Amino acid sequence: MSKPKNFEKPAGVRDYLPLAVSRLRRIERQVLDCMNRWGYQQIMTPTLEYYDTVGVASSTSDQKLYKLLNNRGQALVLRSEMTAPVARVVSSLLKDEPLPLRLSYHANVFRAISEEAGRDAEFYQTGVELVGEGSPDADAEVLALAIASLQAAGVQSFKIAMGHVGFLNGLLEEVLPGRKEEQEELKGYLLGRDHVGFRETVKKMQLTEAQKEGMSGLLRLRGGMEICQQALELSGHELAKRSLDHLCKIWEVLEAYGVSEHVLIDLTMIGDFTYYTGMTFEGYAADLGFPVCSGGRYDNLLKGFGRSVPATGFSLKTNRILDLVGGLDQEHGELPILIQYDCEHRKEGLAEARRLRSEGKPVVTSLVEEASAPLETGRKAPSGTDLPEADRYQAVYTFVSLVSERG
């Protein structure tokens, strides 16, 4: 295996240059501020966790985990998502805090990928967890907050697809009782959005024609409140009926929030993690094939940490949002101020920089040597010129010049 060159980096990771970092930080700041206004307090957890606790609980498949050993031979993982680490904290350090708990976070997470997959191995999530509430109102709250967070991040056009794991489980158990392998196979097609594979597999199964038609009809259950009534015609299973009733109540709350226009019911939605137990959702932005947010209810996860309480939450894929809104003209901050001074006015120049910085303004200072002419106000510093490093920034400045006129 050849040695990597000095400028190379592993597949799936990326460098963020100053402008991208500025935009990413702005997105996360605006989203976290939005979450804070909804009463969610920020939490931070370590990048490294034990494999036997958080690694196993995360439900990220083993082949997607970055695993390593510490000097004691214990298996560790780089966190692959944030819900399991938050569950660990809620069940330990916050076990005596009154419920419900509203927690937010922003963090980088890691998932091993195939080099040819073209996916990120390290990416950023900003999200919330609402722990200790099992009601439809709690599910609607996190969904409405996800909508508000996408808007705060600058995503202008998006749609949220909402489903319920219980409906699908009930339908499959009614049509394929005890046939777990076949049930999981069909779920796999739905998770991968392979509707052709789903239909072809259903056709080959030992089912009545009515059952096959009903299973294929599942793929058409996308829309508004009317979908709940249509779904009742597909399944009379008690779990399926309870799940639909829960979805209908969530929809009513979303209407009260005034955000139902952003949501559609999609009963093929099952979520990407096996720990989801109820409502799940994904948010898709226009012109982007990947979801920019996802979430749902996971009432059983905290049992693995010794605390049996219901929970629901979501995360935004912050770096995907950066790719989506990064080209838009959203830089509303002030132009940095470039203060130029010569040796004679060094003290005054640095004092002025100190004063402006105390007011929260971005300031760059630059000594103009006697042999160099000061830059003209309002012009971009030209690249490759014989000027100090600060003068060669590829940005437009507001200039303050404290340089003596030369005869």
N, C-alpha and C positions, 0 to 999 in steps of 0.2 A: 504494500500500500504506500502510495507516494505521500511525502510530507506536505501538508498544506502550506501555501504561500502566506507570507506575513499579512496580506490584506484580505485573505479569505476568511469566511465564517461558516459555521455549520448550516446545513440545509434547514429551512423552516424558521430561522431567526433573522431579524433585520435591524439595521441601524436607523435611528431617527435623528435627522438633522435639525438645526435650531428652529426653522419655521414649523416643521411637523411637530416638534416637541411643544412649541407654543400653542399650536392648535389643539393637540391632545390634552395638554394641561387645562386649556380653557374649557374643553368639552367635559372633562371629569369634574372641574370646579363647578361648572354650571349645573351638572347633574347632581352632584353631592349637595349643593345648595338647595336644589329642588327637593331632594329627599329629606334634608334637614327641615325644610318648611312643612313637611308632612309628619314630622316628629320622629324621624329615624336618626339614630345616633351612630356615628362611624366607629367601626371596630377594625383592628389590624391583627392578623395572625401570622405565624412564621412561614417562610417559604418551604422549609423542611418539616415533614411530619413523619410519624411512624407508619410503616406499611400496614402493620397488623391492626391499626385503629382507623385512622383517617383514610389510608390507602384502600383498605378493604371496603370501608363504608361508602366511599365515593361512588361506587358502581362504575367507575371508569375501568374498562377492560384492562387486564394485566399487560397486554402487549402495547397499550397506549400510555402506561405509566413509566416515568423516569425513576428507576430504582437504583439505590446505591447502598453501600454498607458503611457504617461509622467505624471508629477504631475499636469498638467493643464487639463488632460483628453483628450489630442489630440492623435490620432492614429499614431503610428510610425511603421516602418518596418526595419528589418535588410536587407540591400541591397541583392537582389537575383541575380543580374547580374550588369554589369557596364555600359551598353549602355545608359540606361535611366538616371542614375546620370550624365553621361557626357553630355547628351542632355540638362539636366537642367542647367549645367554650361555654355554650349555654348550659350544658350538662355538668360543668365543673365550676368554673370561676363565677358563673352567673346563676348557679343553682338556687340560691336563696333570694334572688331578685323577684319581685312580684310580676306575674304575667298579666297581659301579654308583653313581650319584648319586641321592640322595633329597632332593628340594627341595619346599618348600611356598611358598604365596604368598597374599596377600589384596590385592585391588586393584579399583578401578572401571574398567570397560571401556565402550566406546561403539559403538553401531551405529545408523546412520541408519534412520529408520522413516518410514512414511507416517503423516501426522497422524491419519488416520482409523483407523489400525490398533489404537490403544489399547495399544500396547506401550511398554516402556521404551527410551529412547535411551541412557540411562546406567544401569548397574546394577553390582552388586558380585559378585565371584567369590572364593571361597576354595577352593584346590585343591592338588594335588600332582602331581609328575612323577617317575616312576621310570625313570631313563635307564641303559641298558647291560645290561638283562636282557630276554631274549626268551622266557622259559619260561612255562608255564601257572601256575607258582607266583607269578611276578611279577604276572600279570594277576589272580590270585586275591587277592594281597596288596592291590592298590589297590582292588579291589572290597570286600574285607572292611573296609578302612580307610574307604571311603565309607560303609558301614553304620555303623561306629563314629562317624564324624563327624556323620552325621545324628542319631544318638542323643545325641551330645554337644551338638548344637545345640538339642535339645529336641523334635525331630520324633518323635512317639509312634507313629504308624502309617504305614507306607510299604511299598512293594514295589519291588524292582529287577528290571527286564526286561533280560536279557542275550542278545545275538545274536552273529553272526560274519559280517563282510563277505565272507570267503572262501567260505562256504557259498552265499550268494546269488549271488556272481559265478560260482561253478562251476555252479550249477543253471541260471542264465540262459545261460551259454555252451554248455551241453549242449543246451538246448532251442532257443535262438536263436543258433546259431553265427555269429559275424561280424556279427550284426545289432545294432550298437552303439546306434543311435538308439532302436530298440524296447526294448533293455535299459534304457537310461537313462530312457525314458518310464515303464516299470514301476517302476523305483527311485524315481522322483519320486512316484508314487502311494503307495508304501510309506512314504516319508519324510513325506508329508503325512497319513499314516494314512487315506488315501482307499481303503478296501477295495472299495467299490462301483465306483469308477473302475477299479481294478485288474482286477476280475472282468469288467467290460464290455469293457475293452480286450483282455484275453486271449481272450474269445469271438470277437472280430473278427479275430484274428491267423490266419495260415495255419499252423495246427498240427493234429496229429491229435487226435481226441477224447480219447485217453489222455493226451496232453501237456497239453491244456487242463484236464483233470481234475486232473492232477498239479500244475499251476501254481496252480489254485484251492485245492488241498489245502495249499499252503504257508501259507495264511492261518490254518489250524487248528493249526499247529505252535507251541503255547504250553503250557508245563507244566514238569515236572521232568525227571529224568534219562531217562525213557522217550522223550522227544521226540527224542533223538539217534538211537535205533534206528528210530523212525518216519521220520525224515528220510532215513535211508539207503535207504529204499524209494522215495524220490522221485528220487534222483540217485546215479549211479555215477561221476560226474566225480571225478577224482583230487583236485582242489582242494577240492571239497565234502567228500570223505571225510576229508582231512587236517584241515579246519576243524572237523568234528564231533568228531574224535578230540581236538583241542585243547580244545574246549568240555567234553568229558567229563572230561578231566583237571583243568580248572579247577573243575568241580563237585565232584570228589573232594577237592580242597584246601579248597573252601568248607565241605564237610562236616566236614573236620578242624578248621577254624576254629570250627565250630558255628554258622554263620550262613546255611546253605543255605535255611532256612525263609523268609528274607527275599527269596529270589531265584527267578525263574522264567525258563526258557529261552524266548525269543521269536525265532524265526528270520526274522521280517520286520524285525527291528531292524537298521538300517544306519548310524545315526549321522548327525549334522547337518553334518559336514565331510568333504570329499573326501579329506583326508589320512589318514583311518582305514584301516588295512590288515588288521585282525584282529578280536579281540573288541571289541564295543561294548556300552555299557549306559546305561540311563536309570533314574532313581529317581523314583517318583511317590508323593506323600503323599495320604492320604485327604482327600477334599473339596477337592482342588486340581487343576484341569485341566492345569496346566503342570508339566513335570518340575522337580524341585528339585535334581537333580544329573544329570550326564552325563559320560561318559568313554569311554576305549577305547585300543586300541593303534595307534600311528602310526609304524611302523618306517622309513618313507621320508622323513619330514619333515626330519630333521637332515642328510640328503644335500644339501639345498639350501643349507646353511650350511657345507658342506665336511667334515662328520663323519658317517660312515655307521655309526650305532649304533642298536639297537632301543630303543624307549621306549614307555611306557604311563602313563596318568594319568587324573585326573578333576577336575571342579570342582563345587562347590556353588553354587547360585544364592542367595546370602546374603540378598538383599532379599526374594526370594520366601519364604524361610523366616521372615523377620521378619513378613511379612504373615500367615503361617500360625500362628506361635506368639505373635505380639504381643499377642493378646487374653487369653492364658493368664496366670494369676497365678504368674509366675516371678521376681518381684522379691525375691530373697532377701537383698539387701544391707541394711545398717543404715539406719535413718532418719537423715537429717542432723540434726545438733545445732545448735540456734539459741541462741547466747549473747547475752543482752540485758544491757546495762550502761548506767549513767548516767555523766555526766562524772566523778563522784567515784570510780567504780570502773572507769574505762576501762583503766587499766594492768593491773588484775587480770583483767578480761575478756579482753583481747587475749593476756595470758600464758596463760590457760587454753585459749584457742583454739589457740595455738601448741603447747601440750603435747598436746592431743587430736589435732591434725593430725600430729604426730610419731609418734603411735601408729597412723596410717593411717585415722583417723575423719574423715568429712566434716563440716565445721563452717561455719556462717554466723554472722556477727556483726552486731549491730544496736544502734545508739545509741538509747536511749529519751529523747526530749526531756522536759523537765520537765512540759510540758503534756499529754503522752501517757501513758496508763496502760500498764503492761507486759502483754503477752499472757499468757493463762492457760495453764498447762502442759497439753499434750496436745490443744489445740484448733487447728483449721486457721485460718491467717491469712485473714481475710475480704477478698474482692476489693472494691476501690473505697473502702476506708476510708482515713482520713487518718493513715496510718502510713508509716514509711520504706519505701523500695522493697523491702528485704530481707524486710520483714514481710508483703509482699503475694504472696510465692511461693505458687503453688497446690500445696502439698505439706504433709504432716504432719511436724512436727518433734518431736524430743526437746528440751525447753527447759531451759536453765540461765539463771537470772535473777540478775543482780548489780545490783539496783536498790534504793536506799534506800527504806524505807517512808516514805510521805508522811502527814503529819498531816492 
